[in-house]
Amino acid sequence: MNLLFANDRPGAYPESWYAEVTPPLAPFAPLAGDRRADLCVVGGGYTGLSAALHAAEAGADVVLVEAHRVGFGASGRNGGQVGSGQRLHQDALERMLGDAAAARLWHLAEDAKALVAHLIAAHAIACDYRPGVAHAEWTNRGVDAAHAYAEKLLRDYEYDLVEPLTGDEMRALVGSPAYKGGVVDWGAGHLNPLAFVLGLARAAAAAGAVIHEGTLVERVEPGARPVVVTDKGRVTADTVILAANGYLGGLEPTIAARVMPINNFIVATEPLGERAAGVLTREIAVADSRFVVNYFRLTPDHRLLFGGGESYGYRFPGDIRAKVRKPMLQVFPQLADVALTHAWGGTLAITRTRLPHLAAPAPGILSAGGYSGHGVALATLAGRLLAEASRGPSAGFESFARLPCPPFPGGTALRTPLLALAMAWYGLRDTLGF
C-alpha cells in the first residue's frame, strides 16, 4: 500500500479547518513528457518548496514534482508551531554530540526560525503568524526540569526569551486543571501551516521554479545525471532532491530504513465565543509534556485546534474525532459539550534519534526528512541547505549530515510493530504520571 493514496482523495487536500479558510492556489499542470533540469525536487512540502525557491533564486533551472497538490502532506496539515531548538533539548545534545556540535545545532535552529520570518516578510505570506509557544508540564518534577532548562538556555546560549510559569501562572494562561506549571517561549511562534506552504509555492514559482502537481514519482535512477521517472514523463537533472519525508516509500531504501512515517491527528471545535477565554487567555500555542504530545491553540474565529494521538500503520483510524476527543477532554473537561466540526490526520516522519536526517545517499542525490514533529522551521531551513549543497559545499548541510541516524531495528518489515510496542509503553508511563 502506498501512503500517498492510503487515506486521501487523489489531488485533494484533507477536509481540515486550514483547507476551509485558506485561499487555494490554481493547480499546477502535471509533467508532460521528458525534460532536462539543473535540479529536480521530489515533494512539494516545506523542504521541497524551500529548496526550489532558494535554488531558483540562485539561478538554477528547477523542476519540482508533487504527486498530489503542493502542501498536501504534513506541511499543510500540522499544528503550525514554529519551535525553538531541535526536537531534543540542548543538554541531551551536549551529552550525545559534545558542546560544540550541540551549539551549532542550536544556532542552525535559530537560523531556521529567522528564515521563516524572513520568507513571510519577503514574500508577503498571509499565514497569521503569532509569537509564543507554552510548554505545559503534567508533573511538578517536569516543572522543575523546565525551569532549570530555561536557566540553562539563558546561561549557556544567551537565550532570554523563555518565561518560567508557576502552576497559578500557567492556569491563568491555559484554562486546564491538568498542568502544574511550565514555560512560555516568546521566541517561538505559530502560524497557519497550509497558508505558509502555499506562500512558499507562490514564491518558488515567481522565482522561476517549474512546479508539476499530479505527478507521481515511480523511481529515481542514479547515475552521472540522475533520472526521476514519473507516471507522466521523466526529468533528467544534475541533482535530485528527495523531499518526500513520510511519503518517501521505496524511492530510496537506505533513507527509508532511517526515516519512519507515523500518523498524527487534529480536530477543530465549533467557535467557542466567550468560552474561548476559559481555554487560552493569550494568542499563544501550547505543547505539553506527554510522550505522545498534546498541542493546541485558538484560531482567529475562536475555535480550539487540538492535536493528539498517533498511529503507526498505513490507515488512519475510522473515527478521528473520537481518538482526539479523549485527550482533549483530559486537558479541557469543560468542553465536553462542544461539537467538533473538523477532524483530519497527517503523516509525518521520525528518526530513532528524533533529529533530522540530511544525507547524500548516492552521487547527485540529496535527501532530508525525519523532523519528528519539529519540522515547520527545520524543514524550511533544510530546503535552503539542500539548495546550497546542490551547488557545492554547505556547512549547514554537513552539520546535519554528520548526526547519527541509525536504522530502525527490523527494517521496514518490523519497525512499525516494534514502534507500536514502544509507544504503548510510553503511553502507559504517561497514564501513570512518570
TILUM-301486 format. One record per residue (C-alpha): residue number from 0; x, y, z. Coordinates in nm, 3 decimals, m for minus. Example, Ala and Ser with C-alpha at 12.3 -4.5 7.8 and 13.67 -1.06 7.14 Angstrom:
TILUM-301486
   n       x       y       z
   0   1.230  m0.450   0.780
   1   1.367  m0.106   0.714
end
This chain:
TILUM-301486
   n       x       y       z
   0   0.000   0.000   0.000
   1   0.125   0.349  m0.088
   2   0.080   0.605   0.190
   3   0.025   0.870  m0.075
   4  m0.310   0.711  m0.154
   5  m0.400   0.527   0.168
   6  m0.611   0.795   0.337
   7  m0.685   1.082   0.099
   8  m0.861   1.154  m0.228
   9  m0.608   1.194  m0.513
  10  m0.517   1.555  m0.572
  11  m0.731   1.684  m0.282
  12  m0.641   1.843   0.047
  13  m0.794   1.686   0.360
  14  m1.113   1.846   0.490
  15  m0.924   2.042   0.753
  16  m1.000   2.381   0.903
  17  m0.689   2.507   0.722
  18  m0.822   2.400   0.383
  19  m1.156   2.563   0.458
  20  m1.014   2.908   0.540
  21  m0.700   2.928   0.323
  22  m0.737   3.069  m0.030
  23  m0.626   2.793  m0.269
  24  m0.371   2.812  m0.545
  25  m0.469   2.739  m0.902
  26  m0.344   2.389  m0.990
  27  m0.003   2.348  m1.149
  28  m0.005   2.135  m1.463
  29   0.128   1.777  m1.446
  30   0.458   1.693  m1.611
  31   0.417   1.611  m1.978
  32   0.691   1.407  m2.139
  33   1.064   1.428  m2.078
  34   1.269   1.729  m1.985
  35   1.611   1.834  m1.858
  36   1.683   2.048  m1.550
  37   1.969   2.152  m1.325
  38   1.771   2.039  m1.021
  39   1.469   1.811  m0.979
  40   1.290   1.824  m0.645
  41   1.060   1.539  m0.540
  42   0.792   1.661  m0.299
  43   0.602   1.986  m0.262
  44   0.615   2.049   0.113
  45   0.829   2.288   0.316
  46   1.154   2.111   0.234
  47   1.096   2.078  m0.138
  48   0.946   2.422  m0.195
  49   1.216   2.594   0.010
  50   1.482   2.407  m0.188
  51   1.314   2.501  m0.517
  52   1.277   2.865  m0.413
  53   1.636   2.908  m0.299
  54   1.784   2.720  m0.594
  55   1.574   2.918  m0.843
  56   1.675   3.245  m0.678
  57   2.039   3.136  m0.724
  58   1.979   3.093  m1.098
  59   1.919   2.719  m1.126
  60   1.672   2.562  m1.369
  61   1.443   2.386  m1.121
  62   1.163   2.135  m1.173
  63   0.955   2.022  m0.874
  64   0.719   1.724  m0.897
  65   0.441   1.656  m0.647
  66   0.208   1.357  m0.653
  67  m0.096   1.549  m0.531
  68  m0.102   1.924  m0.455
  69   0.171   2.141  m0.305
  70   0.128   2.133   0.073
  71  m0.077   1.812   0.051
  72   0.128   1.628   0.315
  73   0.236   1.713   0.668
  74   0.332   2.067   0.566
  75  m0.030   2.163   0.510
  76  m0.185   1.969   0.800
  77   0.030   2.014   1.111
  78  m0.017   2.209   1.434
  79   0.162   2.513   1.295
  80   0.416   2.552   1.578
  81   0.746   2.721   1.487
  82   0.960   2.585   1.769
  83   1.300   2.675   1.905
  84   1.598   2.441   1.905
  85   1.585   2.081   1.794
  86   1.342   1.806   1.894
  87   1.593   1.712   2.166
  88   1.694   1.959   2.436
  89   2.040   2.109   2.430
  90   2.160   1.920   2.737
  91   2.071   1.591   2.566
  92   2.250   1.705   2.251
  93   2.557   1.804   2.451
  94   2.572   1.456   2.602
  95   2.519   1.292   2.263
  96   2.739   1.510   2.042
  97   2.956   1.735   2.258
  98   2.917   2.104   2.337
  99   3.045   2.242   2.006
 100   2.820   2.031   1.784
 101   2.521   2.095   2.011
 102   2.584   2.469   1.987
 103   2.596   2.450   1.606
 104   2.256   2.280   1.606
 105   2.113   2.547   1.836
 106   2.232   2.825   1.607
 107   2.102   2.642   1.300
 108   1.761   2.617   1.468
 109   1.770   2.991   1.540
 110   1.854   3.041   1.171
 111   1.551   2.827   1.085
 112   1.311   3.049   1.281
 113   1.470   3.360   1.130
 114   1.433   3.211   0.782
 115   1.060   3.151   0.836
 116   1.018   3.513   0.949
 117   1.221   3.639   0.653
 118   1.022   3.438   0.399
 119   0.690   3.554   0.544
 120   0.801   3.917   0.521
 121   0.985   3.897   0.189
 122   0.701   3.723   0.006
 123   0.407   3.880   0.191
 124   0.276   3.539   0.306
 125  m0.050   3.591   0.494
 126  m0.024   3.298   0.736
 127  m0.133   3.462   1.064
 128   0.200   3.425   1.246
 129   0.180   3.489   1.622
 130   0.463   3.471   1.881
 131   0.460   3.245   2.183
 132   0.460   2.870   2.249
 133   0.396   2.743   2.602
 134   0.536   2.411   2.722
 135   0.294   2.279   2.982
 136   0.402   2.021   3.239
 137   0.187   1.748   3.390
 138   0.413   1.692   3.695
 139   0.595   1.906   3.949
 140   0.916   1.728   3.855
 141   0.859   1.833   3.497
 142   0.808   2.194   3.604
 143   1.139   2.193   3.791
 144   1.316   2.050   3.486
 145   1.154   2.304   3.251
 146   1.259   2.595   3.473
 147   1.613   2.458   3.501
 148   1.628   2.425   3.122
 149   1.520   2.787   3.080
 150   1.807   2.886   3.310
 151   2.048   2.675   3.105
 152   1.942   2.839   2.779
 153   1.997   3.182   2.932
 154   2.331   3.089   3.089
 155   2.487   2.884   2.809
 156   2.316   3.015   2.495
 157   2.221   3.371   2.596
 158   1.860   3.292   2.503
 159   1.645   3.513   2.724
 160   1.302   3.460   2.566
 161   1.179   3.174   2.788
 162   0.948   3.282   3.071
 163   0.906   3.034   3.362
 164   0.550   2.987   3.486
 165   0.429   2.860   3.821
 166   0.117   2.649   3.844
 167  m0.101   2.952   3.913
 168   0.057   3.142   3.624
 169   0.005   2.851   3.386
 170  m0.360   2.816   3.491
 171  m0.407   3.190   3.434
 172  m0.285   3.133   3.078
 173  m0.427   2.787   3.000
 174  m0.768   2.706   3.141
 175  m0.689   2.348   3.234
 176  m0.656   2.177   3.572
 177  m0.407   1.931   3.423
 178  m0.091   2.138   3.427
 179   0.140   2.208   3.720
 180   0.335   2.489   3.551
 181   0.586   2.521   3.270
 182   0.735   2.791   3.049
 183   0.647   3.016   2.756
 184   0.899   3.056   2.475
 185   0.836   3.401   2.328
 186   1.097   3.341   2.058
 187   0.886   3.058   1.916
 188   0.551   3.105   1.747
 189   0.269   2.957   1.544
 190   0.105   3.005   1.204
 191  m0.140   2.863   0.953
 192   0.080   2.590   0.805
 193  m0.115   2.549   0.481
 194  m0.109   2.923   0.413
 195   0.267   2.926   0.474
 196   0.341   2.635   0.239
 197   0.119   2.781  m0.035
 198   0.308   3.107   0.008
 199   0.634   2.920  m0.048
 200   0.487   2.767  m0.364
 201   0.390   3.111  m0.498
 202   0.736   3.243  m0.421
 203   0.912   2.945  m0.583
 204   0.704   2.976  m0.899
 205   0.765   3.351  m0.913
 206   1.140   3.286  m0.882
 207   1.125   3.061  m1.190
 208   1.087   2.712  m1.046
 209   0.857   2.494  m1.259
 210   0.608   2.305  m1.041
 211   0.420   1.998  m1.162
 212   0.136   1.866  m0.947
 213  m0.045   1.538  m1.004
 214   0.285   1.374  m1.099
 215   0.371   1.053  m0.917
 216   0.738   0.957  m0.896
 217   0.782   0.586  m0.964
 218   1.158   0.559  m0.920
 219   1.484   0.752  m0.925
 220   1.758   0.614  m1.147
 221   2.104   0.709  m1.015
 222   2.389   0.796  m1.247
 223   2.606   1.082  m1.364
 224   2.278   1.265  m1.423
 225   2.004   1.103  m1.213
 226   1.667   1.048  m1.377
 227   1.335   1.094  m1.197
 228   1.085   0.861  m1.362
 229   0.720   0.957  m1.312
 230   0.385   0.839  m1.438
 231   0.377   1.144  m1.668
 232   0.733   1.155  m1.801
 233   1.096   1.180  m1.694
 234   1.321   1.454  m1.557
 235   1.696   1.423  m1.609
 236   1.887   1.651  m1.370
 237   2.233   1.725  m1.242
 238   2.097   1.687  m0.886
 239   1.783   1.529  m0.743
 240   1.647   1.632  m0.403
 241   1.423   1.382  m0.225
 242   1.188   1.588  m0.008
 243   0.907   1.336   0.042
 244   0.963   1.279   0.417
 245   0.694   1.036   0.544
 246   0.578   0.966   0.189
 247   0.920   0.857   0.059
 248   0.812   0.493   0.029
 249   1.060   0.280  m0.163
 250   1.227   0.559  m0.362
 251   1.547   0.533  m0.153
 252   1.574   0.226   0.074
 253   1.872   0.346   0.280
 254   1.678   0.660   0.374
 255   1.352   0.472   0.430
 256   1.528   0.247   0.682
 257   1.606   0.555   0.895
 258   1.304   0.779   0.838
 259   0.980   0.621   0.951
 260   0.628   0.750   0.879
 261   0.377   0.787   1.162
 262   0.032   0.944   1.170
 263  m0.093   1.227   1.390
 264  m0.440   1.378   1.425
 265  m0.605   1.718   1.482
 266  m0.959   1.837   1.547
 267  m1.120   2.179   1.536
 268  m1.410   2.270   1.760
 269  m1.703   2.487   1.674
 270  m1.638   2.857   1.753
 271  m1.621   2.890   2.132
 272  m1.725   3.254   2.156
 273  m1.683   3.388   2.509
 274  m1.581   3.041   2.630
 275  m1.250   3.075   2.441
 276  m1.115   3.292   2.724
 277  m1.153   2.991   2.952
 278  m0.922   2.790   2.726
 279  m0.643   3.036   2.645
 280  m0.610   3.394   2.760
 281  m0.338   3.493   2.511
 282  m0.274   3.421   2.140
 283  m0.016   3.151   2.203
 284   0.018   2.785   2.112
 285   0.073   2.512   2.370
 286   0.252   2.177   2.366
 287   0.253   1.958   2.674
 288   0.486   1.705   2.831
 289   0.308   1.383   2.735
 290   0.533   1.149   2.535
 291   0.260   1.149   2.270
 292   0.232   1.526   2.280
 293  m0.094   1.717   2.307
 294  m0.075   2.051   2.127
 295  m0.333   2.322   2.079
 296  m0.415   2.684   2.005
 297  m0.710   2.907   1.923
 298  m0.797   3.016   1.570
 299  m0.885   3.376   1.482
 300  m1.255   3.279   1.497
 301  m1.206   3.129   1.846
 302  m1.213   2.761   1.763
 303  m0.980   2.529   1.952
 304  m0.740   2.338   1.727
 305  m0.629   2.037   1.931
 306  m0.380   1.772   1.820
 307  m0.330   1.442   1.996
 308  m0.293   1.072   1.938
 309  m0.075   0.880   1.695
 310  m0.098   0.565   1.486
 311   0.172   0.360   1.320
 312   0.010   0.175   1.032
 313  m0.090   0.291   0.687
 314  m0.456   0.361   0.761
 315  m0.597   0.642   0.971
 316  m0.848   0.536   1.238
 317  m1.211   0.524   1.132
 318  m1.316   0.787   1.390
 319  m1.052   1.057   1.424
 320  m1.289   1.272   1.630
 321  m1.319   1.006   1.898
 322  m0.945   0.944   1.901
 323  m0.861   1.309   1.964
 324  m1.161   1.396   2.180
 325  m1.031   1.172   2.457
 326  m0.701   1.358   2.520
 327  m0.876   1.692   2.452
 328  m1.121   1.629   2.736
 329  m0.840   1.518   2.966
 330  m0.696   1.866   2.920
 331  m1.022   2.062   2.887
 332  m1.305   1.869   3.058
 333  m1.521   2.182   3.036
 334  m1.551   2.129   2.658
 335  m1.742   1.800   2.679
 336  m2.050   1.956   2.518
 337  m1.861   2.128   2.233
 338  m1.903   1.999   1.879
 339  m1.601   1.904   1.668
 340  m1.653   2.046   1.321
 341  m1.331   1.923   1.156
 342  m1.106   1.620   1.206
 343  m0.809   1.518   0.996
 344  m0.493   1.315   1.001
 345  m0.149   1.355   0.854
 346   0.167   1.155   0.801
 347   0.495   1.288   0.934
 348   0.824   1.106   0.982
 349   1.051   1.038   1.276
 350   1.404   0.909   1.324
 351   1.535   0.698   1.611
 352   1.731   0.994   1.746
 353   1.443   1.242   1.680
 354   1.693   1.454   1.486
 355   1.652   1.542   1.117
 356   1.822   1.317   0.866
 357   2.002   1.502   0.585
 358   2.206   1.280   0.357
 359   2.356   1.224   0.012
 360   2.259   0.858  m0.043
 361   2.409   0.846  m0.393
 362   2.607   1.078  m0.623
 363   2.385   1.360  m0.737
 364   2.103   1.268  m0.493
 365   2.029   1.460  m0.173
 366   1.762   1.394   0.087
 367   1.612   1.547   0.401
 368   1.337   1.435   0.636
 369   1.260   1.285   0.974
 370   1.183   1.613   1.150
 371   0.998   1.423   1.423
 372   0.721   1.676   1.479
 373   0.953   1.977   1.480
 374   0.953   2.049   1.111
 375   0.789   2.383   1.029
 376   1.112   2.579   1.073
 377   1.365   2.297   1.038
 378   1.220   2.164   0.712
 379   1.221   2.514   0.567
 380   1.586   2.552   0.664
 381   1.667   2.203   0.534
 382   1.535   2.306   0.194
 383   1.772   2.601   0.183
 384   2.062   2.381   0.291
 385   1.980   2.124   0.022
 386   1.976   2.400  m0.238
 387   2.319   2.511  m0.115
 388   2.453   2.155  m0.122
 389   2.329   2.111  m0.479
 390   2.571   2.389  m0.581
 391   2.870   2.297  m0.366
 392   2.983   2.255  m0.005
 393   2.731   2.362   0.260
 394   2.847   2.382   0.622
 395   2.489   2.364   0.747
 396   2.410   2.056   0.541
 397   2.727   1.886   0.665
 398   2.640   1.968   1.029
 399   2.314   1.775   0.992
 400   2.461   1.502   0.772
 401   2.714   1.417   1.045
 402   2.443   1.348   1.301
 403   2.396   0.984   1.400
 404   2.088   0.832   1.239
 405   2.081   0.455   1.290
 406   1.826   0.245   1.100
 407   1.517   0.124   1.280
 408   1.562  m0.233   1.406
 409   1.398  m0.500   1.199
 410   1.400  m0.297   0.878
 411   1.081  m0.173   0.719
 412   0.901  m0.501   0.795
 413   0.936  m0.491   1.175
 414   0.986  m0.124   1.256
 415   0.612  m0.048   1.278
 416   0.514  m0.322   1.529
 417   0.827  m0.254   1.735
 418   0.749   0.117   1.748
 419   0.387   0.045   1.840
 420   0.506  m0.164   2.137
 421   0.743   0.111   2.248
 422   0.475   0.378   2.219
 423   0.231   0.165   2.418
 424   0.491   0.154   2.696
 425   0.538   0.530   2.689
 426   0.162   0.579   2.682
 427   0.138   0.371   3.000
 428   0.406   0.592   3.159
 429   0.200   0.898   3.064
 430  m0.109   0.742   3.224
 431   0.077   0.659   3.544
 432   0.235   1.004   3.561
 433   0.601   0.904   3.528
end
